[in-house]
Amino acid sequence: MAIRSTRRTSDRSESDCISSNPIKLGLKSFRRRFRLQCNKLDISESLDASTQVELWIGEGASDIQSDLLDLLMTLLSLPAARALQSRNGDSTLSSDLAFFYTQISSHAVDVRSTIPLLTQIIEPAPDVAIWNEVFALVARSTTTPMNSFKLEPDTPLKSTTSSQQGSEQTHAEIDPRILQEVDLCLYENTKGFYK
């Protein structure tokens, strides 16, 4: 019974904090940029917000990661983010958002995880619904790692002669690998090479 009572008090204090620190026009710039990109991608405004967001992410809007980072900076700048207590620890929601920012920046989080929050912002939903979605998003990001934007290495990984040690350093083992390493770098009959 005490736990339930504590949660209600926490919910009430969150609601009070949100109502005393309204978003107002704080997300107007993001909504405007979203609408412009949807227009460029021929995503109709007549679709529900969730569908618009899914299409926007699916169509690969100009720079989704950059737009999400800008959105997170905007949320971080809102007074409620600094006033709301984190549900993950002793800090504020702004520290959770800052951590999430680093995860988006380093591609450690699937951008599709932001669809519920983006939907609330685009509708636009009441402030309480938006902040509840922010809480849910940062909670998910601390518990579920992802690698949907896994980057391929620039250099293909393969065994080279420099990785061989000790008993592996025999002509029978090394010669084929040296040939493999220089195979594409070898030029024959290069005119004027010795001049």
One Martini backbone bead per residue (centre of mass of N, CA, C, O) as a GRO file, in nm:
protein
  195
    1MET     BB    1   0.056   0.063  -0.020
    2ALA     BB    2   0.299   0.260  -0.004
    3ILE     BB    3   0.382   0.243  -0.301
    4ARG     BB    4   0.126   0.354  -0.428
    5SER     BB    5   0.133   0.624  -0.280
    6THR     BB    6   0.407   0.717  -0.391
    7ARG     BB    7   0.330   0.713  -0.693
    8ARG     BB    8   0.105   0.923  -0.679
    9THR     BB    9   0.283   1.148  -0.578
   10SER     BB   10   0.474   1.142  -0.819
   11ASP     BB   11   0.261   1.196  -1.036
   12ARG     BB   12   0.166   1.463  -0.917
   13SER     BB   13   0.443   1.608  -0.926
   14GLU     BB   14   0.476   1.581  -1.230
   15SER     BB   15   0.222   1.732  -1.314
   16ASP     BB   16   0.294   1.994  -1.172
   17CYS     BB   17   0.561   2.041  -1.319
   18ILE     BB   18   0.443   2.045  -1.606
   19SER     BB   19   0.229   2.275  -1.560
   20SER     BB   20   0.463   2.483  -1.455
   21ASN     BB   21   0.629   2.372  -1.739
   22PRO     BB   22   0.554   2.449  -2.027
   23ILE     BB   23   0.610   2.412  -2.365
   24LYS     BB   24   0.443   2.544  -2.579
   25LEU     BB   25   0.673   2.653  -2.837
   26GLY     BB   26   0.928   2.452  -2.810
   27LEU     BB   27   0.830   2.253  -3.079
   28LYS     BB   28   0.778   2.421  -3.339
   29SER     BB   29   1.037   2.386  -3.507
   30PHE     BB   30   1.021   2.081  -3.540
   31ARG     BB   31   0.740   2.069  -3.674
   32ARG     BB   32   0.814   2.238  -3.919
   33ARG     BB   33   1.045   2.060  -4.026
   34PHE     BB   34   0.874   1.807  -4.057
   35ARG     BB   35   0.671   1.922  -4.264
   36LEU     BB   36   0.877   1.991  -4.484
   37GLN     BB   37   0.980   1.700  -4.522
   38CYS     BB   38   0.708   1.574  -4.593
   39ASN     BB   39   0.661   1.740  -4.846
   40LYS     BB   40   0.917   1.638  -4.998
   41LEU     BB   41   0.803   1.321  -4.952
   42ASP     BB   42   0.491   1.306  -4.989
   43ILE     BB   43   0.354   1.342  -4.700
   44SER     BB   44   0.056   1.340  -4.573
   45GLU     BB   45  -0.139   1.527  -4.343
   46SER     BB   46  -0.392   1.321  -4.337
   47LEU     BB   47  -0.233   1.152  -4.180
   48ASP     BB   48  -0.143   1.009  -3.921
   49ALA     BB   49   0.118   1.067  -3.714
   50SER     BB   50   0.240   0.781  -3.708
   51THR     BB   51   0.261   0.744  -4.016
   52GLN     BB   52   0.434   0.988  -4.076
   53VAL     BB   53   0.676   0.900  -3.904
   54GLU     BB   54   0.731   0.626  -4.038
   55LEU     BB   55   0.778   0.744  -4.321
   56TRP     BB   56   1.003   0.943  -4.249
   57ILE     BB   57   1.197   0.720  -4.156
   58GLY     BB   58   1.170   0.526  -4.407
   59GLU     BB   59   1.258   0.757  -4.624
   60GLY     BB   60   1.497   0.919  -4.519
   61ALA     BB   61   1.532   1.176  -4.417
   62SER     BB   62   1.781   1.377  -4.464
   63ASP     BB   63   1.849   1.392  -4.118
   64ILE     BB   64   1.750   1.225  -3.861
   65GLN     BB   65   1.969   1.241  -3.650
   66SER     BB   66   1.988   1.549  -3.641
   67ASP     BB   67   1.691   1.599  -3.567
   68LEU     BB   68   1.700   1.440  -3.301
   69LEU     BB   69   1.921   1.606  -3.166
   70ASP     BB   70   1.764   1.870  -3.174
   71LEU     BB   71   1.526   1.772  -3.008
   72LEU     BB   72   1.687   1.701  -2.753
   73MET     BB   73   1.789   1.988  -2.706
   74THR     BB   74   1.513   2.108  -2.669
   75LEU     BB   75   1.425   1.934  -2.429
   76LEU     BB   76   1.667   2.019  -2.248
   77SER     BB   77   1.575   2.335  -2.249
   78LEU     BB   78   1.344   2.263  -2.085
   79PRO     BB   79   1.238   2.311  -1.766
   80ALA     BB   80   1.115   2.028  -1.705
   81ALA     BB   81   1.375   1.856  -1.744
   82ARG     BB   82   1.512   1.991  -1.484
   83ALA     BB   83   1.262   1.927  -1.277
   84LEU     BB   84   1.244   1.639  -1.338
   85GLN     BB   85   1.252   1.333  -1.216
   86SER     BB   86   1.404   1.055  -1.238
   87ARG     BB   87   1.328   0.702  -1.293
   88ASN     BB   88   1.651   0.593  -1.281
   89GLY     BB   89   1.717   0.802  -1.036
   90ASP     BB   90   1.866   1.096  -0.877
   91SER     BB   91   1.814   1.261  -1.111
   92THR     BB   92   1.731   1.409  -1.398
   93LEU     BB   93   1.590   1.407  -1.704
   94SER     BB   94   1.826   1.554  -1.844
   95SER     BB   95   2.035   1.326  -1.800
   96ASP     BB   96   1.885   1.115  -1.966
   97LEU     BB   97   1.886   1.281  -2.231
   98ALA     BB   98   2.191   1.304  -2.256
   99PHE     BB   99   2.240   1.002  -2.283
  100PHE     BB  100   2.058   0.963  -2.532
  101TYR     BB  101   2.216   1.150  -2.715
  102THR     BB  102   2.473   0.970  -2.724
  103GLN     BB  103   2.328   0.727  -2.851
  104ILE     BB  104   2.238   0.860  -3.112
  105SER     BB  105   2.517   0.972  -3.200
  106SER     BB  106   2.641   0.653  -3.187
  107HIS     BB  107   2.420   0.443  -3.291
  108ALA     BB  108   2.288   0.277  -3.021
  109VAL     BB  109   2.003   0.360  -3.140
  110ASP     BB  110   1.700   0.317  -3.260
  111VAL     BB  111   1.506   0.547  -3.423
  112ARG     BB  112   1.232   0.388  -3.393
  113SER     BB  113   1.205   0.441  -3.077
  114THR     BB  114   1.084   0.748  -3.138
  115ILE     BB  115   0.794   0.727  -3.252
  116PRO     BB  116   0.609   0.781  -3.004
  117LEU     BB  117   0.718   1.065  -2.948
  118LEU     BB  118   0.679   1.193  -3.227
  119THR     BB  119   0.376   1.153  -3.232
  120GLN     BB  120   0.311   1.337  -2.990
  121ILE     BB  121   0.438   1.594  -3.113
  122ILE     BB  122   0.275   1.605  -3.392
  123GLU     BB  123  -0.028   1.608  -3.321
  124PRO     BB  124  -0.055   1.740  -3.049
  125ALA     BB  125   0.008   1.662  -2.738
  126PRO     BB  126   0.009   1.673  -2.430
  127ASP     BB  127   0.255   1.726  -2.212
  128VAL     BB  128   0.223   1.468  -2.044
  129ALA     BB  129   0.250   1.271  -2.285
  130ILE     BB  130   0.528   1.358  -2.376
  131TRP     BB  131   0.684   1.306  -2.108
  132ASN     BB  132   0.605   1.008  -2.084
  133GLU     BB  133   0.758   0.933  -2.347
  134VAL     BB  134   1.033   1.021  -2.253
  135PHE     BB  135   1.053   0.827  -2.018
  136ALA     BB  136   1.020   0.568  -2.189
  137LEU     BB  137   1.262   0.610  -2.376
  138VAL     BB  138   1.493   0.624  -2.160
  139ALA     BB  139   1.426   0.348  -2.038
  140ARG     BB  140   1.474   0.177  -2.293
  141SER     BB  141   1.774   0.272  -2.351
  142THR     BB  142   1.890   0.135  -2.075
  143THR     BB  143   1.784  -0.181  -2.161
  144THR     BB  144   1.813  -0.162  -2.501
  145PRO     BB  145   2.018  -0.256  -2.714
  146MET     BB  146   2.153  -0.157  -3.043
  147ASN     BB  147   2.224  -0.234  -3.422
  148SER     BB  148   2.090  -0.091  -3.690
  149PHE     BB  149   2.355   0.115  -3.736
  150LYS     BB  150   2.569  -0.069  -3.835
  151LEU     BB  151   2.893  -0.037  -3.912
  152GLU     BB  152   3.109  -0.068  -4.157
  153PRO     BB  153   3.409  -0.129  -4.226
  154ASP     BB  154   3.649   0.013  -4.425
  155THR     BB  155   3.822  -0.241  -4.363
  156PRO     BB  156   3.882  -0.540  -4.432
  157LEU     BB  157   3.887  -0.842  -4.269
  158LYS     BB  158   4.212  -1.005  -4.239
  159SER     BB  159   4.461  -1.207  -4.263
  160THR     BB  160   4.800  -1.149  -4.175
  161THR     BB  161   5.138  -1.162  -4.134
  162SER     BB  162   5.133  -0.980  -3.871
  163SER     BB  163   4.947  -1.208  -3.709
  164GLN     BB  164   5.187  -1.390  -3.695
  165GLN     BB  165   5.325  -1.654  -3.481
  166GLY     BB  166   5.584  -1.838  -3.451
  167SER     BB  167   5.488  -2.140  -3.590
  168GLU     BB  168   5.344  -1.969  -3.829
  169GLN     BB  169   5.647  -1.886  -3.949
  170THR     BB  170   5.621  -2.025  -4.239
  171HIS     BB  171   5.642  -2.060  -4.569
  172ALA     BB  172   5.377  -2.221  -4.604
  173GLU     BB  173   5.209  -1.989  -4.454
  174ILE     BB  174   5.318  -1.705  -4.567
  175ASP     BB  175   5.327  -1.694  -4.880
  176PRO     BB  176   5.019  -1.691  -4.944
  177ARG     BB  177   4.967  -1.426  -4.782
  178ILE     BB  178   5.153  -1.240  -4.935
  179LEU     BB  179   5.017  -1.276  -5.205
  180GLN     BB  180   4.742  -1.168  -5.110
  181GLU     BB  181   4.842  -0.880  -5.025
  182VAL     BB  182   4.987  -0.811  -5.327
  183ASP     BB  183   4.799  -0.879  -5.564
  184LEU     BB  184   4.656  -0.579  -5.606
  185CYS     BB  185   4.958  -0.420  -5.604
  186LEU     BB  186   5.046  -0.542  -5.876
  187TYR     BB  187   5.259  -0.434  -6.147
  188GLU     BB  188   5.289  -0.477  -6.491
  189ASN     BB  189   5.456  -0.322  -6.728
  190THR     BB  190   5.569  -0.039  -6.629
  191LYS     BB  191   5.613   0.242  -6.781
  192GLY     BB  192   5.887   0.424  -6.658
  193PHE     BB  193   5.976   0.315  -6.370
  194TYR     BB  194   6.312   0.331  -6.403
  195LYS     BB  195   6.338   0.660  -6.471
   0.00000   0.00000   0.00000
